[in-house]
Amino acid sequence: MPVNINLDHITESIELDECYEGLLDSKFNPYDQDSFQTVAPLLKKLNNNRTFLADVLINELEEHCASQTLTNRYTPQVIMLKGAQKDVSFFMRANIWLPKNDPLLRASGEKSFFYRVPHDHNFNFLTTGYIGSGYHSDYYEYEYDKVIGYPGEQANLRFVEHKQLGEGQVMLYRAYKDVHNQLPADDLSVTLNIMPTMMFAHLRPQYIFNEQCSQVERTTVTTNGSIEPVLYLIAQSGSERGREFVEHIAQRSVIEEDRFRAIKALTSVKVTDSDRVDVLEKFGLASSSKMVREMTKGHQAALGYA
């Protein structure tokens, strides 16, 4: 499970800008777990400041959320504290966790707030409970490199424990190791996060697991999902250059999910069943990647060609 960092002895508090400057000065490496842990005291000191977040929210409302409009690409439950900047390896955010009896949660559904969506992370990040008793989590661990990543694959997750992220607790979530199934908080809760900018995170996917935490349900690529409609548009252009480009992605992309996206795009523009089957066989079923082969088999079945 995530590394619990006991910092109860720290009682000093700092302002958000002071915390940010301290993180910059530390030159910590968010891609190295040991280095990331060295800045946990700064996050704890910010957590000890019980008024800074209200000040941030007041400033945002007075400025008509101008800063959030510019820097925040997350859902409304995320407040960007310090957005991503060029040549800075991290950013800071606050997350709002609605309680299980909240009307908005009931109306929108728990999965809209990423509850009951078991998942891992393809990045390390620091988190701390700022307000409330915190969301619940069932924690698991697994061997990332032993998972290929196709839907329905057995994931062999090992249950570790059930825990809440309460006020003042600080934890480091480890990339490619920790899995959690977040469950609704008992009361309105807020967490603070230090996140890496994830420049290359799309090269290795995150996994979403089924609710039983037994199988891979799907992959989710942090930054590369928008390529799928682009590939469809290029394939549908009908140009020779477009066809060659999409075929190149289908065969050569270092991101296996993109190979499969390209195969679907190539298949979508074929008119006859035999031509679609030829594409699936040439680029998917004959692929050197087991993930691509297995995902192609699922797509083949969905098209009724299995």
Buried (B, 14 or more C-beta within 10 A) or exposed (E): BBBEBEBEEBEEBBBBEBBBEBBBEEEBBBBEBEBBBEBBBBBBBBBBBEEBBEEBEEEBEEEEBEBBEEBBEEEEBBBBBBBBEEEEBBBBBBBBBBBBEBEEBEEEEBEBBBBBBBBBBBBBBBBBBBBBBBBBBBBBBBEBEEBBBBBEBEBEBEEBEEBBBEBBBBBBBBBBBBBBBBBBBBBEBBBBBBBBBBEEBBEBBBBBBBEEBEBBBBBBBBEBBEBBEEBBEBBEBEEEEBBEBBBEBBBEBEBBBBBBBBBBBBBEBBEEEEEBBBBBEBBBBEBEBEBBBBBBBBBBEEBEBE
